[in-house]
């Protein structure tokens, strides 16, 4: 094992999130283990890891045992160990053993993991005795560890304990400012070396009052003589004493940090800046906590509906946009406005209006996935973000579902029944705009267009005909040069067996990275390519490139992975399509039985000449045929009856509504049952949650594809995934039965 990272996580979602963060950072070798025993096998005879990351389980005894085992492994391998704690973790930070170099809440994996890793002290073993470090070097190392753990709540306690132990303090306390009535509040933390004393009244602790007033107090060894009026010092026999105010960025006092030692401090030139840095870190954590409390008080969550309000929604939209840019994804913004809501308040009163808003909230939440966002933007306006969009038609279906569920009468507490309607406007990232403000603006404009059309309907944002014509012409021109300029690339998304969750195949997906415009959505450039006929040469390039890459992986790993490649309507009507596929297979050396050609169900058999003949010819070559987007068109049964289809791919628009829409669940169940009766296998697309997995597994879906397992990966990252799989299988085979 060359230098790399070992991830130990039983939870699939956390394991995937960790993998994604390290992968995007360019880490070459990312290994994973199921438990401490498996990690020991992976580490045997190897001491070249850079980092071990362990997600602690939810069973306290098991978590403690795992901690002990991993600490021993990390010490033996000379590698720092970082613990990940989720909300249900049984161990508090103060209970973590010393062998753990740092920790991180699971909620901060995407934002803080790499930073926390860089801040960890190195645990690599040296060839001989380590040279003695100077006091300044020790202080810097201590600061690095404090900055890696300090924050609010439990993290503050952990960094305080670290400071207390490393400096051999006899007293350490952090106090908040006085309450609004001038009364002293309880200390945020208070550590001391000795039995519990009878603490003197706070009013008599003159030093604490001075520091809370903004004054710094520093005494190296004669504190009792310099502050005879303070009863705390003789009580704890403190000789060295430091009191530092905790200041926010505006220099407002938030609290005080007090530190004391009986023997006196050593070199104040080192101790003072170290304590000041620690105090600044405590102040940051305190300020963060106050900001969160203030935010809750000001209402980041709407008081009536419990939804994120306009401020919090804006923050979430920005985060979703940044993630979409990193991963080359698409998402949609919906602006939902109640129709004639003023009449409800005027006729039935504001209490009835509040009931309507609460019921609309419930129905909106029930129409989308947990990964989507619903917010109350203002008054009777709601906003929704639908993530991980593959086709724009999927969003149209969600919008239609919202219109249907909200159209059901609302039963008021006074017995009245109200008919409620909404107008919905939709905009897409990155098709309609590249920034959050413009996306919202366009969705708002589309919503007003829906109102002008009679209300209770949905409109998708449309640019002016002049802009669309100019923009389309410019994109067409750029697209003609994209292939020759090397701007097109392929990414690969794994398909896994439902029972084994092992990789059984992959789908090749096309991406366009323009040097000036950035990532351009396939929903935008693929229709342009079809309009101009460019889809034929682009499709041939995709086929040759994907077959060559799949054969390279087959030679290297021998996994017999099936390769899925999409064929457009124009390609399917090309008389030379079988020849093109044959040449791609011949040039690459890929086994034809490993190539699966995907045909979308929206293509009409009658309107596409050569379609049936071409597919039959491809089948005779040995290639597999899959019907993509099954269930979204009107030709489902006709396809199954007339085409040589081996596999059916259930459209992600149905899968995403598992747990949300019983009708879509029924469609998925019926599709699986029908396919199996016809001896076809079934792949479910868009699997994103454990609920999706449980449902599909219970109904014997054969294979799965979606973000629950892995996002689409570039070639280098997909190859790392295959190498890790091969390595784990090899190690598992070496484990005695």
C-alpha positions as CSV (number, residue, x, y, z in Angstrom):
1,X,0.0,0.0,0.0
2,X,1.5,3.3,-1.1
3,X,0.9,6.4,1.0
4,X,-2.8,7.0,1.3
5,X,-5.8,7.4,3.6
6,X,-7.6,4.6,5.4
7,X,-11.3,5.3,6.0
8,X,-13.1,3.1,8.6
9,X,-16.9,3.6,8.5
10,X,-19.8,1.2,8.7
11,X,-22.3,3.8,7.5
12,X,-22.5,3.8,3.7
13,X,-23.5,7.5,3.4
14,X,-20.6,8.7,5.7
15,X,-18.1,6.5,3.9
16,X,-19.2,7.9,0.5
17,X,-19.0,11.5,1.8
18,X,-15.5,11.0,3.2
19,X,-14.4,9.3,-0.1
20,X,-15.8,12.2,-2.1
21,X,-14.0,14.9,-0.1
22,X,-10.6,13.1,-0.3
23,X,-11.2,12.3,-3.9
24,X,-11.9,15.9,-4.9
25,X,-8.7,16.9,-3.0
26,X,-6.7,14.7,-5.3
27,X,-5.8,12.0,-2.8
28,X,-4.4,9.1,-4.9
29,X,-5.1,6.2,-2.7
30,X,-8.2,6.0,-0.5
31,X,-8.7,2.7,1.3
32,X,-11.6,1.6,3.4
33,X,-12.2,-1.0,6.1
34,X,-15.3,-2.4,7.7
35,X,-14.0,-2.6,11.3
36,X,-10.9,-2.5,13.4
37,X,-10.0,-6.1,12.6
38,X,-10.2,-5.4,8.8
39,X,-8.1,-2.3,9.3
40,X,-5.4,-4.4,11.1
41,X,-5.3,-6.7,8.1
42,X,-4.9,-3.8,5.7
43,X,-2.2,-2.2,7.8
44,X,-0.2,-5.4,8.4
45,X,3.4,-4.8,7.3
46,X,2.6,-1.4,6.0
47,X,3.6,1.9,7.6
48,X,3.0,4.4,4.8
49,X,-0.4,5.8,5.4
50,X,-0.9,9.6,5.8
51,X,-4.1,9.5,7.8
52,X,-6.7,7.2,9.4
53,X,-10.3,8.4,9.7
54,X,-12.8,6.4,11.8
55,X,-16.5,7.0,12.2
56,X,-17.4,5.8,15.6
57,X,-20.4,3.6,15.9
58,X,-23.6,4.3,18.0
59,X,-23.0,1.5,20.5
60,X,-21.0,2.9,23.4
61,X,-19.2,-0.3,24.4
62,X,-18.4,-1.0,20.8
63,X,-17.2,2.6,20.2
64,X,-14.8,2.4,23.2
65,X,-13.4,-0.9,22.1
66,X,-13.0,0.3,18.5
67,X,-11.2,3.5,19.8
68,X,-8.8,1.4,21.8
69,X,-8.0,-0.9,18.9
70,X,-7.6,1.9,16.4
71,X,-5.4,4.0,18.7
72,X,-3.1,1.0,19.0
73,X,-3.1,0.5,15.2
74,X,-2.5,4.1,14.5
75,X,0.4,4.3,17.0
76,X,2.0,1.2,15.5
77,X,1.7,2.5,12.0
78,X,2.8,6.0,13.0
79,X,-0.2,7.6,11.5
80,X,-2.6,10.3,13.0
81,X,-6.1,9.1,13.8
82,X,-9.1,11.4,13.2
83,X,-12.4,10.5,14.7
84,X,-15.8,11.4,13.1
85,X,-18.7,11.8,15.5
86,X,-22.3,11.9,14.2
87,X,-25.2,13.3,16.2
88,X,-25.9,9.9,17.8
89,X,-22.3,9.2,18.8
90,X,-22.2,7.7,22.3
91,X,-18.8,9.1,23.3
92,X,-18.4,12.7,24.2
93,X,-15.2,14.5,23.1
94,X,-13.8,14.5,26.6
95,X,-14.1,10.7,26.6
96,X,-12.0,10.2,23.5
97,X,-8.7,8.5,24.3
98,X,-5.4,10.4,24.0
99,X,-4.4,8.3,20.9
100,X,-7.0,10.2,18.8
101,X,-5.2,13.2,17.3
102,X,-8.4,15.1,16.5
103,X,-12.1,14.8,15.8
104,X,-14.8,16.3,13.6
105,X,-18.6,16.4,13.7
106,X,-20.1,14.4,10.8
107,X,-22.0,17.5,9.7
108,X,-18.7,19.3,8.9
109,X,-17.1,16.6,6.7
110,X,-17.5,18.6,3.5
111,X,-16.5,22.0,5.0
112,X,-13.8,21.2,7.6
113,X,-12.3,17.7,7.0
114,X,-9.3,18.8,4.9
115,X,-8.6,21.8,7.1
116,X,-8.7,19.6,10.2
117,X,-6.4,17.0,8.6
118,X,-3.8,19.7,7.9
119,X,-3.9,20.9,11.5
120,X,-3.3,17.4,12.9
121,X,0.1,16.8,14.5
122,X,2.1,14.3,12.5
123,X,2.2,10.8,13.9
124,X,4.8,9.4,11.6
125,X,7.6,7.4,13.4
126,X,11.1,8.6,13.1
127,X,14.1,6.4,12.3
128,X,15.8,7.2,15.6
129,X,15.1,9.3,18.8
130,X,13.3,12.5,17.9
131,X,15.4,15.6,18.5
132,X,14.3,17.6,21.6
133,X,11.9,20.3,20.6
134,X,12.3,23.8,21.9
135,X,9.7,25.4,24.2
136,X,8.5,27.5,21.2
137,X,8.1,24.4,19.0
138,X,6.1,22.7,21.8
139,X,3.9,25.8,22.1
140,X,3.3,25.8,18.3
141,X,2.4,22.1,18.3
142,X,0.0,22.7,21.2
143,X,-1.6,25.6,19.4
144,X,-2.1,23.4,16.3
145,X,-3.9,20.8,18.4
146,X,-6.0,23.5,20.0
147,X,-7.0,25.0,16.7
148,X,-7.9,21.5,15.5
149,X,-10.4,20.9,18.3
150,X,-11.6,24.3,19.5
151,X,-15.0,25.6,18.8
152,X,-18.2,25.7,20.7
153,X,-19.7,23.4,23.3
154,X,-17.9,20.0,23.6
155,X,-15.1,21.1,21.3
156,X,-14.3,24.0,23.6
157,X,-14.2,21.7,26.6
158,X,-11.8,19.4,24.7
159,X,-9.4,22.2,23.8
160,X,-9.5,23.5,27.3
161,X,-8.6,20.2,28.8
162,X,-5.7,20.0,26.2
163,X,-4.5,23.4,27.3
164,X,-4.9,22.6,31.0
165,X,-2.9,19.3,30.7
166,X,-0.1,20.5,28.4
167,X,0.7,23.6,30.4
168,X,0.3,21.8,33.7
169,X,-2.2,24.4,34.9
170,X,-3.8,24.2,38.3
171,X,-6.8,26.4,37.3
172,X,-8.5,27.2,34.0
173,X,-11.9,28.9,33.6
174,X,-13.9,30.6,30.8
175,X,-16.6,33.0,31.9
176,X,-19.3,34.7,29.8
177,X,-20.1,38.4,30.2
178,X,-22.7,39.3,32.8
179,X,-26.4,38.9,32.1
180,X,-28.7,41.7,31.0
181,X,-29.5,42.5,34.6
182,X,-25.8,42.7,35.6
183,X,-25.8,39.4,37.3
184,X,-22.9,36.9,37.0
185,X,-23.6,33.9,34.9
186,X,-22.2,30.4,35.4
187,X,-18.8,29.6,34.0
188,X,-18.7,28.0,30.6
189,X,-16.0,25.7,32.0
190,X,-13.9,25.5,35.2
191,X,-11.0,23.1,35.7
192,X,-8.8,22.9,38.7
193,X,-6.2,20.5,40.2
194,X,-7.5,19.3,43.6
195,X,-10.6,18.8,45.7
196,X,-13.7,20.8,45.1
197,X,-13.2,24.1,47.0
198,X,-15.8,26.3,48.5
199,X,-15.8,28.9,45.7
200,X,-15.7,32.5,46.9
201,X,-18.6,34.7,45.9
202,X,-18.3,36.0,42.3
203,X,-18.7,39.6,43.4
204,X,-15.5,39.3,45.5
205,X,-13.4,38.0,42.6
206,X,-12.0,41.4,41.6
207,X,-9.7,39.9,38.9
208,X,-12.6,38.3,37.1
209,X,-14.5,41.6,37.1
210,X,-11.4,43.5,35.8
211,X,-11.0,41.0,32.9
212,X,-14.7,41.1,32.1
213,X,-14.2,44.8,31.9
214,X,-11.7,44.4,29.1
215,X,-8.4,44.5,31.1
216,X,-5.7,41.9,30.7
217,X,-3.9,40.6,33.8
218,X,-0.5,38.8,33.6
219,X,1.6,37.7,36.6
220,X,4.4,35.2,36.2
221,X,5.0,34.2,39.8
222,X,3.8,36.8,42.4
223,X,0.1,37.0,41.7
224,X,-1.0,36.6,45.4
225,X,1.2,39.6,46.4
226,X,0.0,41.7,43.5
227,X,-3.7,40.9,44.0
228,X,-4.2,40.5,47.7
229,X,-7.9,41.4,47.5
230,X,-8.9,38.5,45.3
231,X,-9.8,35.5,47.5
232,X,-9.5,33.0,44.6
233,X,-5.7,33.1,44.4
234,X,-4.9,32.1,48.1
235,X,-7.8,29.6,48.0
236,X,-6.1,27.7,45.1
237,X,-2.6,28.7,46.1
238,X,-2.0,30.3,42.7
239,X,1.3,32.0,42.1
240,X,1.2,32.5,38.3
241,X,-2.0,34.0,37.0
242,X,-3.2,35.2,33.6
243,X,-6.6,36.8,32.9
244,X,-7.5,37.6,29.3
245,X,-10.7,39.1,27.9
246,X,-12.4,37.2,25.1
247,X,-13.1,39.7,22.3
248,X,-15.1,39.4,19.1
249,X,-13.9,40.9,15.8
250,X,-15.3,44.3,16.8
251,X,-13.3,44.1,20.1
252,X,-16.5,43.7,22.2
253,X,-15.9,41.7,25.3
254,X,-17.7,38.4,25.2
255,X,-16.2,36.8,28.3
256,X,-13.0,36.1,30.2
257,X,-10.3,33.3,30.3
258,X,-8.5,32.8,33.6
259,X,-5.5,30.5,33.9
260,X,-3.3,29.9,37.0
261,X,-0.5,27.7,38.3
262,X,0.9,27.1,41.8
263,X,4.5,26.9,40.7
264,X,4.4,30.0,38.6
265,X,4.8,30.3,34.8
266,X,8.1,29.6,33.1
267,X,8.9,31.7,30.0
268,X,6.2,34.4,29.7
269,X,7.6,35.3,26.3
270,X,6.2,31.9,25.2
271,X,3.3,31.4,27.6
272,X,1.7,34.8,27.0
273,X,1.2,34.6,23.2
274,X,0.2,30.9,23.5
275,X,-2.6,31.8,26.0
276,X,-3.6,34.8,23.9
277,X,-4.0,32.6,20.9
278,X,-6.0,30.1,22.9
279,X,-8.2,32.9,24.2
280,X,-8.8,34.1,20.7
281,X,-9.9,30.6,19.7
282,X,-12.3,30.4,22.7
283,X,-13.7,33.8,21.7
284,X,-14.3,32.6,18.2
285,X,-16.2,29.6,19.6
286,X,-18.2,31.8,21.9
287,X,-19.0,34.3,19.2
288,X,-20.2,31.4,16.9
289,X,-22.5,30.2,19.7
290,X,-23.9,33.6,20.3
291,X,-24.4,34.1,16.5
292,X,-26.4,30.8,16.3
293,X,-28.5,31.8,19.3
294,X,-29.1,35.2,17.8
295,X,-30.0,33.6,14.5
296,X,-32.5,31.3,16.2
297,X,-34.0,34.3,18.1
298,X,-34.3,36.3,14.9
299,X,-35.9,33.3,13.2
300,X,-33.8,31.5,10.7
301,X,-36.7,29.1,10.8
302,X,-40.1,30.5,10.1
303,X,-42.2,30.5,13.3
304,X,-45.5,29.5,11.7
305,X,-44.4,26.7,9.4
306,X,-41.0,25.6,10.8
307,X,-39.5,26.0,7.3
308,X,-36.2,27.9,6.6
309,X,-36.9,31.5,6.1
310,X,-35.6,33.7,3.3
311,X,-32.2,34.3,5.0
312,X,-31.5,30.6,5.7
313,X,-32.8,29.6,2.2
314,X,-30.4,32.0,0.6
315,X,-27.5,30.5,2.5
316,X,-28.6,26.9,1.5
317,X,-29.1,27.9,-2.1
318,X,-25.5,29.3,-2.2
319,X,-24.2,26.0,-0.7
320,X,-26.1,23.9,-3.2
321,X,-24.8,26.0,-6.1
322,X,-21.2,25.7,-5.0
323,X,-21.6,21.9,-4.7
324,X,-23.3,21.7,-8.1
325,X,-20.4,23.6,-9.7
326,X,-17.8,21.3,-8.1
327,X,-19.6,18.1,-9.2
328,X,-21.0,19.4,-12.6
329,X,-24.6,18.8,-11.5
330,X,-27.9,20.4,-12.3
331,X,-30.7,21.5,-10.0
332,X,-33.9,23.5,-10.2
333,X,-35.4,26.4,-8.3
334,X,-39.2,26.5,-7.9
335,X,-41.0,29.7,-6.9
336,X,-44.5,28.7,-5.4
337,X,-47.1,31.4,-4.8
338,X,-50.5,30.8,-3.4
339,X,-53.4,32.0,-5.6
340,X,-55.9,34.5,-4.1
341,X,-54.5,34.1,-0.6
342,X,-55.6,37.6,0.4
343,X,-59.2,36.5,-0.2
344,X,-58.7,33.7,2.4
345,X,-57.5,36.1,5.0
346,X,-60.2,38.7,4.2
347,X,-63.1,36.1,4.2
348,X,-62.1,33.6,6.9
349,X,-59.6,35.6,9.0
350,X,-55.9,35.3,9.6
351,X,-56.2,32.2,11.8
352,X,-57.6,30.4,8.8
353,X,-54.9,31.8,6.6
354,X,-52.3,30.4,9.0
355,X,-53.9,27.0,8.8
356,X,-53.7,27.1,5.0
357,X,-50.1,28.0,5.1
358,X,-49.3,25.2,7.5
359,X,-51.2,22.7,5.4
360,X,-49.5,23.9,2.2
361,X,-46.2,23.4,4.0
362,X,-47.0,19.8,4.9
363,X,-48.0,19.0,1.3
364,X,-45.0,20.7,-0.2
365,X,-42.7,18.7,2.1
366,X,-44.5,15.5,1.2
367,X,-43.9,16.1,-2.5
368,X,-40.1,16.3,-2.4
369,X,-37.2,14.2,-1.2
370,X,-35.3,14.7,2.0
371,X,-32.3,16.0,0.1
372,X,-34.4,18.8,-1.5
373,X,-35.1,22.1,0.3
374,X,-38.5,23.8,1.0
375,X,-38.6,27.3,2.5
376,X,-41.1,30.0,3.2
377,X,-39.7,32.9,1.3
378,X,-42.2,35.6,2.3
379,X,-45.9,35.8,3.2
380,X,-47.6,33.3,0.9
381,X,-44.5,32.6,-1.2
382,X,-42.5,29.4,-0.9
383,X,-39.3,28.3,-2.6
384,X,-38.1,24.8,-3.4
385,X,-34.7,23.5,-4.6
386,X,-34.8,20.1,-6.4
387,X,-31.2,18.6,-6.4
388,X,-29.4,16.1,-8.6
389,X,-31.6,16.8,-11.7
390,X,-30.9,14.5,-14.7
391,X,-33.6,15.6,-17.0
392,X,-35.7,18.8,-17.0
393,X,-38.8,16.7,-17.5
394,X,-38.3,15.2,-14.0
395,X,-38.9,18.7,-12.5
396,X,-42.0,19.2,-14.6
397,X,-43.4,16.0,-13.0
398,X,-42.6,17.2,-9.5
399,X,-44.3,20.5,-10.2
400,X,-47.4,18.8,-11.5
401,X,-47.4,16.6,-8.4
402,X,-47.3,19.8,-6.2
403,X,-50.2,21.3,-8.2
404,X,-52.3,18.1,-7.6
405,X,-51.7,17.7,-3.9
406,X,-52.3,21.3,-3.1
407,X,-55.5,21.4,-5.1
408,X,-57.0,19.0,-2.6
409,X,-59.5,20.9,-0.4
410,X,-58.1,22.2,2.9
411,X,-60.3,21.4,6.0
412,X,-60.3,24.4,8.4
413,X,-60.8,24.0,12.1
414,X,-64.2,25.9,11.8
415,X,-65.4,23.1,9.5
416,X,-65.1,25.1,6.2
417,X,-63.4,23.5,3.2
418,X,-61.2,25.7,1.0
419,X,-60.0,25.1,-2.5
420,X,-56.4,26.3,-2.7
421,X,-54.3,26.7,-5.8
422,X,-50.7,27.7,-6.5
423,X,-48.7,29.2,-9.4
424,X,-45.2,27.7,-9.9
425,X,-42.2,29.2,-11.7
426,X,-39.1,27.1,-12.5
427,X,-35.6,28.0,-13.4
428,X,-32.6,25.6,-13.9
429,X,-29.0,25.7,-12.9
430,X,-26.8,26.1,-15.0
431,X,-29.1,26.5,-18.0
432,X,-30.9,29.7,-16.9
433,X,-28.3,31.3,-14.6
434,X,-25.0,30.7,-12.9
435,X,-25.8,32.6,-9.7
436,X,-28.4,32.3,-6.9
437,X,-29.9,35.7,-7.3
438,X,-30.6,35.4,-11.0
439,X,-31.9,31.9,-10.6
440,X,-34.5,33.2,-8.1
441,X,-35.3,36.1,-10.3
442,X,-36.0,33.9,-13.3
443,X,-38.1,31.5,-11.2
444,X,-40.1,34.5,-9.9
445,X,-40.6,35.8,-13.5
446,X,-41.8,32.3,-14.6
447,X,-44.2,32.2,-11.6
448,X,-45.8,35.5,-12.7
449,X,-46.1,34.2,-16.2
450,X,-48.0,31.2,-14.7
451,X,-50.4,33.6,-13.0
452,X,-50.9,35.5,-16.2
453,X,-52.0,32.3,-17.8
454,X,-54.8,31.8,-15.4
455,X,-53.1,30.6,-12.2
456,X,-52.9,27.1,-10.7
457,X,-50.3,26.0,-13.3
458,X,-46.6,25.9,-13.8
459,X,-44.3,27.7,-16.2
460,X,-40.6,27.1,-16.9
461,X,-38.5,30.2,-17.4
462,X,-38.0,31.2,-21.0
463,X,-35.5,33.7,-22.2
464,X,-36.6,36.2,-24.8
465,X,-36.7,34.8,-28.4
466,X,-33.9,37.2,-29.4
467,X,-31.6,36.1,-26.6
468,X,-32.4,32.5,-27.1
469,X,-31.6,32.7,-30.8
470,X,-28.3,34.5,-30.2
471,X,-27.3,32.3,-27.3
472,X,-28.3,29.2,-29.2
473,X,-26.3,30.2,-32.2
474,X,-23.2,31.0,-30.1
475,X,-23.5,27.6,-28.3
476,X,-23.9,25.8,-31.6
477,X,-20.8,27.5,-32.9
478,X,-18.8,26.6,-29.7
479,X,-20.2,23.0,-29.8
480,X,-18.8,22.5,-33.3
481,X,-15.3,23.0,-31.9
482,X,-15.8,21.3,-28.5
483,X,-14.8,17.8,-29.7
484,X,-11.7,19.0,-31.5
485,X,-10.6,21.2,-28.6
486,X,-10.8,18.4,-26.1
487,X,-13.6,20.1,-24.1
488,X,-15.8,16.9,-24.0
489,X,-15.1,14.3,-21.4
490,X,-16.7,11.2,-20.0
491,X,-17.5,10.4,-16.4
492,X,-18.6,7.0,-15.1
493,X,-21.3,6.2,-12.5
494,X,-21.2,2.7,-10.9
495,X,-24.1,0.3,-11.0
496,X,-24.2,-2.1,-8.0
497,X,-26.0,-5.4,-7.3
498,X,-28.9,-4.9,-4.9
499,X,-28.0,-7.7,-2.5
500,X,-24.2,-7.6,-2.7
501,X,-23.8,-3.8,-3.2
502,X,-20.7,-4.7,-5.3
503,X,-20.0,-3.0,-8.6
504,X,-21.4,-4.9,-11.5
505,X,-21.4,-2.2,-14.2
506,X,-21.0,1.5,-15.0
507,X,-22.7,4.1,-17.2
508,X,-20.6,6.4,-19.3
509,X,-22.0,10.0,-19.1
510,X,-21.0,12.9,-21.4
511,X,-19.8,16.3,-20.0
512,X,-18.9,19.5,-21.7
513,X,-16.4,21.8,-19.9
514,X,-16.1,25.0,-21.8
515,X,-12.9,27.0,-21.0
516,X,-14.9,30.3,-20.6
517,X,-18.4,29.3,-19.9
518,X,-17.6,26.5,-17.5
519,X,-19.7,23.3,-17.2
520,X,-22.6,23.3,-19.7
521,X,-25.5,21.1,-18.8
522,X,-26.2,18.0,-21.0
523,X,-29.8,19.1,-21.0
524,X,-28.7,22.2,-22.9
525,X,-26.0,20.9,-25.3
526,X,-27.3,17.5,-26.1
527,X,-30.5,18.9,-27.8
528,X,-28.3,21.4,-29.7
529,X,-26.1,18.5,-30.8
530,X,-29.2,16.6,-32.0
531,X,-30.5,19.7,-33.9
532,X,-27.3,20.2,-35.7
533,X,-26.5,16.6,-36.3
534,X,-23.3,16.9,-34.3
535,X,-24.6,14.1,-32.0
536,X,-23.5,11.5,-34.5
537,X,-19.7,12.3,-34.5
538,X,-19.9,13.1,-30.8
539,X,-21.7,9.8,-30.1
540,X,-19.1,7.9,-32.1
541,X,-16.4,9.5,-30.0
542,X,-18.2,8.6,-26.8
543,X,-18.6,5.0,-27.9
544,X,-14.9,4.6,-28.9
545,X,-13.6,6.3,-25.8
546,X,-15.8,4.4,-23.4
547,X,-15.1,1.0,-25.0
548,X,-11.3,1.7,-24.9
549,X,-11.5,2.8,-21.2
550,X,-13.6,-0.2,-20.2
551,X,-11.2,-2.6,-21.9
552,X,-8.3,-1.0,-20.1
553,X,-10.0,-1.6,-16.8
554,X,-11.0,-5.1,-17.8
555,X,-7.4,-6.0,-18.5
556,X,-6.2,-4.4,-15.3
557,X,-8.8,-5.7,-12.9
558,X,-10.7,-8.4,-14.7
559,X,-14.1,-7.5,-13.1
560,X,-16.3,-8.1,-16.2
561,X,-18.0,-4.8,-15.6
562,X,-20.9,-4.0,-18.0
563,X,-20.5,-0.7,-19.8
564,X,-23.6,1.3,-20.5
565,X,-23.6,3.9,-23.4
566,X,-26.5,6.0,-24.4
567,X,-27.6,6.2,-28.0
568,X,-29.5,9.2,-29.4
569,X,-32.4,9.0,-31.8
570,X,-30.2,10.2,-34.7
571,X,-27.6,7.5,-34.0
572,X,-30.3,4.8,-33.8
573,X,-31.5,5.8,-37.3
574,X,-28.1,5.8,-38.8
575,X,-27.8,2.7,-41.2
576,X,-24.1,2.4,-40.3
577,X,-24.6,2.3,-36.5
578,X,-23.9,-1.5,-36.3
579,X,-20.7,-1.0,-38.3
580,X,-19.7,1.9,-36.0
581,X,-20.3,-0.2,-32.9
582,X,-18.4,-3.2,-34.4
583,X,-15.4,-1.0,-35.2
584,X,-15.3,0.4,-31.6
585,X,-15.4,-3.1,-30.2
586,X,-12.8,-4.3,-32.6
587,X,-10.4,-1.4,-32.0
588,X,-10.7,-1.6,-28.2
589,X,-10.8,-5.3,-27.9
590,X,-13.8,-5.1,-25.5
591,X,-16.0,-8.2,-25.2
592,X,-19.3,-7.3,-27.0
593,X,-21.3,-8.9,-24.1
594,X,-19.9,-6.3,-21.8
595,X,-21.3,-3.4,-23.9
596,X,-24.9,-2.3,-23.1
597,X,-26.4,0.2,-25.4
598,X,-29.2,2.3,-23.8
599,X,-32.1,3.6,-25.8
600,X,-34.5,6.1,-24.3
601,X,-38.1,5.1,-24.2
602,X,-39.2,8.5,-25.6
603,X,-38.1,7.5,-29.2
604,X,-41.0,6.4,-31.3
605,X,-40.5,3.0,-33.0
606,X,-42.7,4.0,-35.9
607,X,-41.0,7.4,-36.4
608,X,-37.5,6.1,-36.2
609,X,-36.5,4.3,-39.4
610,X,-33.9,1.5,-39.0
611,X,-34.4,1.5,-35.2
612,X,-35.6,-2.1,-34.8
613,X,-33.2,-3.4,-37.5
614,X,-30.2,-1.7,-35.9
615,X,-31.0,-3.0,-32.5
616,X,-31.5,-6.5,-33.7
617,X,-28.1,-6.2,-35.5
618,X,-26.4,-5.0,-32.4
619,X,-28.0,-7.8,-30.4
620,X,-26.6,-10.3,-32.9
621,X,-23.1,-8.7,-32.3
622,X,-23.5,-9.8,-28.7
623,X,-24.3,-6.4,-27.3
624,X,-26.9,-5.9,-24.6
625,X,-29.8,-3.5,-25.0
626,X,-31.4,-1.5,-22.2
627,X,-34.5,0.6,-22.3
628,X,-33.6,3.9,-20.4
629,X,-36.1,6.2,-18.7
630,X,-38.7,3.3,-18.6
631,X,-42.2,4.4,-17.6
632,X,-41.9,8.1,-18.7
633,X,-43.1,7.5,-22.3
634,X,-46.2,6.1,-23.9
635,X,-44.4,3.2,-25.6
636,X,-43.4,1.0,-22.7
637,X,-45.2,-2.2,-23.6
638,X,-44.6,-1.7,-27.3
639,X,-40.9,-1.5,-26.6
640,X,-40.9,-4.6,-24.5
641,X,-42.8,-6.5,-27.2
642,X,-40.9,-5.4,-30.3
643,X,-37.3,-4.6,-29.2
644,X,-34.6,-7.1,-28.1
645,X,-34.3,-5.5,-24.7
646,X,-32.3,-7.3,-22.0
647,X,-32.6,-4.7,-19.3
648,X,-35.0,-2.1,-18.1
649,X,-33.9,1.1,-16.3
650,X,-36.6,2.5,-14.0
651,X,-36.5,6.3,-14.5
652,X,-35.2,8.2,-11.5
653,X,-38.3,10.4,-11.4
654,X,-40.2,7.5,-10.0
655,X,-37.4,6.2,-7.7
656,X,-36.9,9.7,-6.2
657,X,-40.6,9.6,-5.0
658,X,-40.3,6.3,-3.1
659,X,-41.5,7.2,0.4
660,X,-43.1,10.3,-1.0
661,X,-45.7,9.3,-3.6
662,X,-47.6,5.9,-3.3
663,X,-48.5,6.1,-7.0
664,X,-44.9,6.2,-8.1
665,X,-44.1,3.4,-5.7
666,X,-46.8,1.3,-7.3
667,X,-45.3,2.1,-10.8
668,X,-41.9,0.9,-9.6
669,X,-43.3,-2.3,-8.1
670,X,-45.3,-3.0,-11.3
671,X,-42.3,-2.3,-13.5
672,X,-40.1,-4.7,-11.6
673,X,-42.7,-7.4,-11.5
674,X,-43.5,-7.1,-15.2
675,X,-39.9,-7.1,-16.2
676,X,-39.1,-10.2,-14.2
677,X,-42.1,-12.0,-15.8
678,X,-40.6,-11.1,-19.2
679,X,-37.2,-12.4,-18.1
680,X,-35.7,-8.9,-18.1
681,X,-33.4,-7.5,-15.4
682,X,-34.1,-4.2,-13.8
683,X,-31.8,-1.3,-12.9
684,X,-33.2,1.6,-10.7
685,X,-31.7,5.0,-11.3
686,X,-31.6,7.9,-8.9
687,X,-31.2,5.8,-5.7
688,X,-30.3,8.4,-3.1
689,X,-31.6,7.3,0.3
690,X,-31.6,4.2,2.5
691,X,-35.4,4.2,2.2
692,X,-35.0,3.9,-1.6
693,X,-32.6,1.0,-1.1
694,X,-34.9,-0.8,1.4
695,X,-37.9,-0.5,-0.9
696,X,-36.1,-1.7,-4.0
697,X,-34.4,-4.5,-2.2
698,X,-37.7,-5.7,-0.7
699,X,-39.2,-5.8,-4.3
700,X,-36.3,-7.7,-5.8
701,X,-34.9,-4.9,-8.0
702,X,-31.7,-6.4,-9.6
703,X,-29.3,-3.5,-9.7
704,X,-29.1,0.1,-8.4
705,X,-27.5,3.3,-9.6
706,X,-27.4,6.6,-7.7
707,X,-25.8,9.0,-5.3
708,X,-26.4,6.7,-2.3
709,X,-23.5,4.6,-3.6
710,X,-21.4,7.0,-5.8
711,X,-21.7,10.1,-7.8
712,X,-20.5,10.1,-11.5
713,X,-16.7,10.0,-11.3
714,X,-13.9,11.1,-13.7
715,X,-11.6,8.4,-15.1
716,X,-8.9,8.9,-12.4
717,X,-11.4,8.7,-9.5
718,X,-13.3,5.7,-10.9
719,X,-10.0,3.9,-11.3
720,X,-9.2,4.6,-7.7
721,X,-12.6,3.1,-6.8
722,X,-11.8,-0.1,-8.8
723,X,-8.3,-0.3,-7.3
724,X,-9.7,0.0,-3.8
725,X,-12.3,-2.7,-4.5
726,X,-9.6,-5.1,-5.8
727,X,-7.4,-4.4,-2.8
728,X,-10.2,-5.1,-0.4
729,X,-11.1,-8.3,-2.1
730,X,-7.5,-9.4,-2.0
731,X,-7.2,-8.6,1.7
732,X,-10.5,-10.3,2.5
733,X,-9.4,-13.4,0.7
734,X,-6.4,-13.6,2.9
735,X,-8.5,-13.6,6.1
736,X,-8.7,-17.2,7.5
737,X,-12.1,-18.6,7.6
